[in-house]
Structures are given as structure tokens and as C-alpha cells.
């Protein structure tokens, strides 16, 4: 498993590192030298596990999706991260990081958010711990994720709209980093994905690894084996995928599949399929795969899903994709909408648009009848109802009757 994990210099193969301004050196060095020590203490583990159980609602169920399985003639299980408190996997990480911030005696928390789920999760733990909270969010994302903006404000967070660039996640991250540079002593930056300078990619992956830890135990109970044939997860920065894959990296018999956003088409100029379109470069203080021009200018991404609308990918996922351990597929805006409508009718679960991309990828994959397939359902669709209803009104999608296809 060592070949898939971060090394002592903060790199996954050629990707990773900490390309930071001098003003942030103390903060990053403090985190780098302390995060493993802090998280290894009995006090941290006791409080973290208690909050995951009694506040977040873990373990989340592993649900056998009978009608979806009938449609694809295989055995599909849904890891129900949408049932976490706040509606997504993001809180697994914010609970861990807020405890680290408390240990480091930070009094102010900042974060970036795209789909709003990380912003809500950060605002939630700040309310829980009584800490000041500032959330940076692209102006475009504020428009399309209004319910989550309201939730953040109700939780006491200050939501600052970002009007630069594409007004999305990339630009919100830029502003959060600028804030941290200006407030290095009092502030902890809770990064929401496996991106950014070391130690963030590793720290976030460790907090999200509870997902695959639970999958192993739940599969063993339900099927008699800890090991599925395939694990499927959507990828923007990559935190839910990193968590779902974490405890399976060293078992080559488990196929790990990351689903990116094709937007309006991979080669349309309006896409976020970084593994196909990206080349090695530096974004948000780490070296990774990045959508950029030949002279290093970032190419603006596009996805109907705010959480996948990012021009890069976490360095851990860049490494796993580059060495072939993780395979990728891309799902378009239209395909994700179609998948969401059909899935909702089949299983009675409204998925987040991000998760709908993972479900949409089932159309592209081949399965055996005996396969065990786990789809990480990273979030619920409350925040995306406006988008769903807007497109649903013009939809001519029909819902197949799968009852007799066993």
C-alpha cells in the first residue's frame, strides 16, 4: 500500500508537495508536524469517534439497491453518505479538522465551497464548537446552491461571494487562501477536499477513510466478503473517492473507478474531465493534474454540478490515475440528469448532482451477474432541486419497468 500513499516529503509519486507563500510557512509546518500526533492521541480518537457516531450518524448504511441491480443485471450496493448529518460525506472531514483546530488553539475558521456541502459542514462544526466561521463561495455557485447558502447563514457563518474568474470553486479557493495569508495566526483553513498543500490531501483522505472502513465491515456482514468487484465514486477534487478507495488500494482485485464531469462533452471546451484534459501543473499550492493552456493558464472548467466544477484533481487521485490503479470515466450534464431522474424513480432516493454522475456511469460499464458493485452516494439532492425541476419540466425521460428483469 506504501506505493499509493504519501511519502515523507508530501508527494504521491510526482504529485503533491506544498508550493506556498512565505506567510503560510508557519501554518503549514505546524499542521505537517502536528496532525498525525494529534489524531493518534486517545483523547482525539475518543472525541472524533463519539461525534461521528452520535452527531454525524455513522455508520451510514450500505443499502442493496434491488431495482437498480435488476436494471443492470448485477448486485449494486449504495454507501449512503447522503444520510450523514448535513447531507454529505463532507462532515467526516470537518469534524476531524475542527478538533485539530481546537488543539492548535485557533479561534477563527475559513473554508471554500462549491456545491455548498462543505460550507454547510464547516458552518455546522463551527456552530457546534462556538468558533467564528467565514465561507468563500463563487457568485455563480451562490445562485445555483441557494438552499445551502441559507443553511450556512442560519448556522452563523459569514458567506462571502467571489466575483472573480468563473465565479466558482476555483475562485473561492483562491480567496480563502488570500484570507489565510492575511490572518495566519488566529485562523485555520478547513480545506474541503484532497487538494491543496501537504498535509491537506493526506489529512482529508484519512478522515474520509471511515467510508471504506465501514464498507469492508458491512460487505462482510451482508455478502460474506469484505471485497467488492468494483467501487464507483464521483470526483471533483476527490475526497469522497479517496475515502471510498482508501482501504482497498492494495487489493488489485477490487476495481476502483472515478467518475468525472464531462460537462457538455469532453472536447466541447465546457468540461471538467481533468484526467483526460489535464497535464501536470500547480494549483492551490500542490502539483497535480490540471486543465491548463500550453503556457500554464488555467482553463475554466464546466459542469452542471457545482461540486465537480474544478479544473484540477487531488494529487493522490492524480497519482492513482497516472499509475493505472484508478480508472476514470466521464459523464455529461445530460447523462447525469437522466441518471438522477431514473434513479430517483427506481430507488426513492434523490441524489446530489455529484452523485448522479457516479450513477450515470453505470451505463458505460460492463458487469457480471455475480459482481458486487459499490456506488458511493456522496450526497443528497435537496440542494439541487432547483436544477432538477428546471430541467425536469422539459424532460421526456421515460422510466423503465425493471420488475420482471431479474
N, C-alpha and C positions, 0 to 999 in steps of 0.2 A: 504493500500500500504506500510505502515511502515515495515511490516514483510519482504518485498522484498528489502528494501533499506538499505543503510549502517547505522550503529549506530554511536554513538558519539566516539567510540573507533576505528573506522575504520574497522569494521567487518560486513560481511553479514553472519549472523549465526555464524558458526565456522570458516568461511573462511575470509581471508583478513589480516589486520594488516600491520605493517611496520618493517620488520626484516632487519635493515640497519646498516652499519658500522658507527662508531662514526663520521667519517669525513663528512658524509652526513646528520648528525642530523640537522644542521642549515638549510640546503636547504629544507629538508622535513618539518621541523617545520614551516619554513617561508611559504611554499606552503599551508600547512594544515591550518594555521591560517588566510591566506590571500585570498585563491582562491574564497571562497563564497562571501567575502566582495567585492572583485574586480569585480566579474562577476555580482553582484547585482547593481552596480552603473549605473546611467543613461548614463554616458559617454561611459562605456564599451558596454552596450547593444546597444546604438545607432551605434557605430562603427562596432560592431560584426554583427548586422543585416544588415547594409548597405553593408558590404563586402560579406556576404552570398548572398545577392540579386544581387549586381552589379558586383561582381568579381567571385564568385563561380557559380552563375547562378541558385540560388534557387528561388522559389520551383522547385524541379525536378518533371517531370511528373509522374503521376500514369496512366499507359497505360494498357488498356484492351487487352490482348493477345488472339485475336479471334481464330487463328488456333491452338494454344496450348490448349485453352479451349475446342475446338472441340475434340482434341485428347483425353483429359482426362474427357470429358463429365461433365464439371463443369465450373466455372467462375473464371479465373485466371487473376489477375492484377499484373503488374510488376512495382515496385517502382524503377525508373530509376536513381539510384545513379551513374550509368556509364556515365551519361550526365553531372555530375559535372565537373568543370574545373579541370584538371589533370587526369580525367578518373575514379575516385572512390570516395567513401564516406570519405576517409581519410582527405580530406582538411577541412571538417567540424570541426575536432578536431585541426588541425594545425593552422587554423585561430584563434580559441579561445586561444590556448596556446601561440601563438606569441604575442597576445595582453597582456596576463598576464606577459610574459617575459619582454615586454616593460615597463609595470607598475613597475616591480621589478628591472628595470634598468640593465638587463642582456645584455651583448654585444656579446655573443657567444652562438650558438645553436648547440646541438648534437642530433642525433637520430639514431635508429636502423631501419633496414628494411629487409624484406624477399622478397616479391614479387616486391618490389621496389616502390609500390604505395605510401606508407607512406614517403619513402625517397624523392620521387618527390614532394609530397605535402609539406614536410618540406622545401626542397630547394626552392620551389616556394614562400612560405611566407617569407623566409629569403631574397630572391631577392626583393620582394615587400617592405620589411621593411629596407633593406640595412644592414642586420646582417650577420656576419660570420657563415658559416654552415659546419659541419662535419658529414658525414653519415657513419656508420659502416654497412657492408654488408658481409654476408658469401661468400667465394670464389665460392662455388657451385652455389649460387643464382646469383652471378655476371655473371656467364657463361650462365645461363638459362633465365636471365632477362636483356639481353644486351640493348634493346631499352630504358628501364628505367634508366640504368646506364648512357647512353649517355645524356638523358634528365637532370639528376641531374648535370652532369658536365657542360652542356651548361648553366644551371641556376646558376653556380658559386660555387656549393658545392664541397668539397673535399670528395671523396669516398674512404674509407679505407677498403681493403679486409681483411677478417678474415679467417685465415687458420687453426684455432684450432677446435677440436671436429669434428662435422659433417659438418662444414663449411656452416651452415645455420642460421636461425633466432635466435635460442637459443644462439649461439656463438656470433653473432653480438650484442645481448643484453648484454651479459657478458662484451664485450669490451667497449660498451657505458657506462656501469656502472663504469668500471675502469677509464675511461676518466673523468667522473663526480667527482669521488673521488679525482682525481689529480687536478681538476680545479673547486673547489666548489664555488668560489666567483663570477667569471665572467660568468659562464656557466649555461644555463637552458637546461635540458634534456627533449625534447618533446617525450614522450613515445607514441607509435602509437596505442596501444590497451588498453583494460580494464584490464591490468595486472600491476604488479609492486607494490610498497609500497603505502599505503594510503597517499595522497588523489587521486592518479592517476586513479584507477578504477572508482571512483565516478566522478571525473572531466571529464574524457573522455566520460563516459556514458552520462553525462549532455550535453556535446557538440554534441554528436551524436543523442540525443533525438529529435532533429529537424526532423529526419526521421519519427518517429511515430507521431509527432505533425502534420506534413503535411499529412500523410496517413489518419488521422482522418478527417481532413477538406476535403480532396479530395474524400474520400469514401462517405462522407455525400453528397457532391455535385453530385457524379456520381450514387450512389445507394440509397440515402435517409437514410443511416445509417452510423454511424462512425465505426461500429464494424464488422470486417470480422469474418468468422468462423475459419480461420487458417492464421497464419503468419509464413512464412518459411524463414530462413536465414542460410547461411553457418557460421561455427565457427572455427576459429583458436584460437586466443586469445579471440575474441568475440565482437569487437567493433561495427561491423555493426548489429549484432544480438541484442546487448544491446540497440542500438539506435532504431531499428525497434520494439522491445518489450516494450520499456520504458513506454509509456503512456497506455499500455494495461495490465500491470502486475496485477492490482487489479480487472480485469474483467475475471472471471474464464470461461466465455462462449467463450472467444477467446483462441483457442488452439495455443500455442507457440511452434514451432518446430525448433530445432537447428540441423544442418547437419554437421557432422564431416567427416574427410577424413579417409576412411578405407584403403587407400594405396593399397597394393597387397592382402589385406584380413585382417580382424580384428585380427585373430590369426596367421598371417603369420610371425610375427616378423618384418614386414615392414608396419607399420600403424601409424596413428596419432589420433586414436579414444580414446581420453582421458577419456571421460565419462564412457567408458566400461573398459578400461585397467588401468585407473588411481586410485591412492589411495591418501589420504591426505598427503601433504608434502609441503616443502618450496622451491620455485623457484623464482628468481629475486625479492627477498625481500617481498614476501607475501605468506601466507598459502593458498593452493588451491588444486585441484585435479591434480595429476602429474603422468606421466608414469615413474615408478622407480622400481628398484630391491628391494628385501626384506631388504637389508642393506642400502637403500636410494640412490643408484647410479642411475642417470638419464638414462632411456632407450631412445636411439636415435629414433626419430620419422621418418616416411617416408610418403611423399605424392608427387604426380606429381605436385601439386600446392605449390609453394613456400610460399604463404601466409597462408597455413594451416599446414605447416611442423613445428609444435611446440609441445613439449612434455607435455605442461600444458594447462590450460584454465583460463580465468579471474575468480577471486574469486566470483564475482557477478553471473556469469553463473554457477560456481560450486555449489553455494548455491541454485540457482533456479532449477538446475537439481537434486540435492540431495533431495530437498523437493517436487519434482514432478511437480512444476509449469511449467517447460520447459521439453518437451520430446525430445529425440535425436534419430537420425538415422545416419547410416554411409554409405557413397558412395565410391566405389573403384575408382582407377585411370581409369580403362577401362570404368566403368559406367559413369564417369564424361566426358570423351572424347566423348563417344557415345551421351550423352545428349547435349554436346556443338554442335556437328555436326548437329544433328536433329533440335535443337532449332534455329540454325542459318538459316537453310533452311525454317523452319516454320515461323519465325518472322522477318528475315532480320536483326538480331542483333547478333553480335559476342560477347559472354560473356567472362569475365575473367574466368580462370580455377577455381578460388574460387567459383564464382557464378554458374559455371557449376555443381558443387556438389549439390547446392540447387535445381537446375533444375532436376538433376538426381534423386533426392529423390522423385519426383512426381510419379515415377514408384512403389515406396514402399507404397504409401499412398492410402487410400480409400476416395472417395469423393461422395457427393450427387450432383445431378444436380443443386440444388439451392444454393450450397455453394458459399461463397465469399472467395477466396484464394488470399493472397498477398504474392508474392515472392520478397524478397529484392534483386534486381540485383545490387550487391555491386560494380561491376567494369566492365570495358570493356576489350575486349580481344586482343587489339593491342600488349600488352606486351607478350602475349602467342602464337603469330602467328607461331614462330619458332617451338614450341612444337606441335601445331596443325598440321602444314604442315608435320612435320616429321612423325607423326602417321597417318595422313590422306592418305599419299601415299600408305600405306599398308592396308588401311581400306576397308572393304567390307560392310560397313553400307549402308542400303537402307533407303530411306526416305518415310514414309507412306503418302499416299494421304488422307488428312483429310477433304477434301472439302465437302464430302457427308455424314459426320458422325454426323451432328447436331441432 
